[in-house]
Amino acid sequence: MQKLMSRMRAAMEKYNMVQDGDKIAVGLSGGKDSVALLAALADMRRYYPQKFRLAAITVDMRFDGVDTDYSVLEELCKNLDVEYVIKRTELAEIVFNDSRESNPCSLCAKMRRGILHDSAKEIGCNKVALGHHMDDAVETFFMNLLKGGNIDCFCPVTYMSRKDLYVIRPMVLASEALVAGAVNKNGLPVVKTKCPADKTGERAKTKALVCELNKEYPALREKVIGALQRKGIDNW
């Protein structure tokens, strides 16, 4: 966990993610990335120079119309002394049955973000922290390049003017392997998703492509992040 927190602190300081008095809502899906983010931020409260408060929000899509069991996350938040909110929704029904979208993942992500942002504001948060790591950033870069012909990526820090809310990504300088290692070594609980589109679609294909390219071009992910930073693309 110390290695992960070191990479997070580097990102938080480089991009000025946290200020004194912030109340940060972690988008807690239950996957390894969001769980690692929450545990690391909870620990960093003890010593980080800027003092901040934490909350965690889970958006339950309710697959098959059934509430998802998040009891292990509730216990985790209790042990970490973190306020926890579960938002029960009908997103699974809307995204996979009602909308008949050709790209349900895009619609799902947009709707979940909206619910997460609204929920964060409801409990007095001024920032939302997401569990995107370095691999996510690199895959997003290649997806935008190969599918849309754009040099583009998500930003480490984004200001949502309509919500008056900042979105921060403290793990953008940490590899997925480092995140997974922290979860495994610390025995953090993970709630497996029931989403039928999990590990399918364009992101899964792009992840496989990046893995293959990395074999031919070592440290590919670090090189892409370095290029984004040197050129200042999307506030990197």
Salt bridges, closest charged atoms under 4 A:
GLU13 OE2 - ARG9 NE 2.76
ASP22 OD2 - LYS127 NZ 2.68
ASP33 OD1 - LYS32 NZ 3.22
ASP33 OD2 - HIS133 NE2 3.38
ASP43 OD1 - ARG46 NE 2.61
ASP60 OD2 - ARG88 NH1 2.60
ASP67 OD1 - ARG62 NE 2.55
ASP67 OD2 - ARG88 NE 3.88
GLU83 OE1 - LYS23 NZ 2.95
GLU90 OE2 - ARG62 NH1 2.68
ASP118 OD1 - LYS163 NZ 2.36
GLU122 OE1 - LYS87 NZ 3.05
ASP135 OD2 - ARG221 NE 2.95
ASP136 OD2 - HIS133 NE2 3.37
GLU139 OE1 - ARG203 NH1 3.46
GLU139 OE2 - LYS207 NZ 2.94
GLU176 OE2 - LYS32 NZ 2.82
GLU176 OE1 - LYS207 NZ 2.82
GLU202 OE2 - LYS147 NZ 3.92
GLU202 OE2 - LYS205 NZ 3.72
GLU212 OE2 - LYS215 NZ 3.05
